[in-house]
Amino acid sequence: MGRILSIDYGKKRTGLAVTDPLRIIATALDMVASHQLLSYLENYLQREVVDEAIIGMPKTLKNEDSENAPRVRTFISQFKQKFPSIKITEVDERFTSTLAQRALIEGGMKKKDRQVKGHVDKVSAVILLQDYMKTLV
């Protein structure tokens, strides 16, 4: 059984998280500049078996596509072309950044460290993955 990869795609940065091979634990993987993401994933997927990827679809409170949704859809098309054997599932990413900020605060991370935006991106990807994993049980 392969891992599940979580992608929190942003205009500038993308947070990544992944499960363990048994799909029990979700762990932050990395933060990557979005323009380098496909190259990063190509290298990662040569080393690790991934059967499925989930990607956060940005929505407004009215459940409409947000400003970043067209970028995410473009990335999904590119991902499907480059990695056709990996199933990709879109998940609602509303409130993940807020939840990630709260998790960093509650985890005791200093304010200066919380201002590193890559931390929020990675934690957001973990939250997406944890929520998705709950639906698989």
Secondary structure, 3 states (H helix, E strand, C coil): CCEEEEEEECCCEEEEEEECCCCCCEEEEEEEEHHHHHHHHHHHHHHCCEEEEEEEECECCCCCECCCHHHHHHHHHHHHHHCCCCEEEEEECCCHHHHHHHHHHHCCCCHHHHCCHHHHHHHHHHHHHHHHHHHHC
